[in-house]
């Protein structure tokens, strides 16, 4: 069925399309090998009784999590409206039935933002205030400690507007904006909030962040934890008074969000909008930012060309622009990368008034050269979110009626890559005096083994950064001064991480 469109659709109805003459575009040398991603059949994961839009996908190993929003488009019961969630624990083969996390009234018309670290999942969103339901809305977060099987009640974080969230190990990082009305005038600022205990408590570590006080970093935003640093990219109006054309700005924090460098402007400063920035990278210092820009032409003022810039030294120095599209019909790009050198860019392309499609370009050498453009859409769908995990591409799609999932296999990894470690179920479990935890290494590695409670607090450290040779090992856990309850034990090496549940009964 026809895809619902945003503001630019209305303008398209009001004027005749005028195709602009394209400027000569520069393209990287096309690759000839290792370009073909093998895609599995598409799977529908939403139900057939409501409109389902804006799906997001995140993954940790073979655990896949999909979130989407059901707006009030046609008369439907409240049980079919709001924010919905589904997960798969087998790499996308089977998904759980859709689960409503929020009703429409408590979702405030947006699907929020997801982050994942191991079995901990975080959902940042804008929630209505508590009774008596007065303005303004409140930034809130929900957490799952068991890979989405159950969700805790929301935690309110304040009169703030969420911008971006990312998670790494036991830490959760949030960028937000806030409105200061001192003196009767509105001034928008930007801040950073951090939790180092799996989202149990949060601390505000930065206020009035760069580029200068009064800038709330409005527009699209992305936050990523890469190479022990936080990377934040956003679009911002640069005209008089903060309005006018938008440019792409990048800022870096190397002290866990407390201070941020004065942002670099990654796009060319001109009077043409550069919007929808997205960021990806790896722990080797490669950082990639992609956006779309109208400076090479646009069919309607809302589409343009997809541009990428790369840094090879953790965001300190940026290479030149790389233009990835050949026509000025692209918008809403996304990007992800792996430590193996894969960089994937997906964007939506205007086909006609009734249809868009999703296109893909792949690099297998850290963005130095690029494969030819290919289509990744099935009939009537577009990709809204994707990522790389365990040598596979996981994508969420929508046709503005239903939500779908599709998995692709990266070509250089046609054969499964064996795990370098394995964590076994402890025994006995449940236990009352002690239990034995077994793990196995297939290579020499450093090992951490910790115990956490259901709130994500570390209650015991059994191993910390210990170097072990290949083989199977046993570690005995005997609780001291712990109350009965459910706990989690987590094994972490340089290439592997897994968490399992144990039950202590006195």
Secondary structure by P-SEA (a helix, b strand, c coil): cbbbbcaaaaaaaacccccccccbbbbccccccccbbbbccccccccccccccbbbbbbcccbbbbbbbbccccccccccccccccccccccccccccccccccccccccbbbbbbcccbbbbbbbbccccccccbbbbbbbbbccccccccccccccccccccccccccbbbbbbbbbbccccbbbbbbbbbbbcccccccccccccccccccccccccccccccccbbbbbbbbbcccccccbbbbbbbbbccccccccccccccccccccccccccccccccbbbbbbcccccccccccbbbbbbbbbcccccccccccccccccccccccccccccbbbbbbbbbbcccccccccccccccccccccccccccccccccccccccccbbbbbbbcccbbbbbbbbccccccccccccccccccccccccbbbbbbbbccbbbbbbbcccccccccccccccccccbbbbbbbbbbccccbbbbbbbbbcccccccbbbbbcc
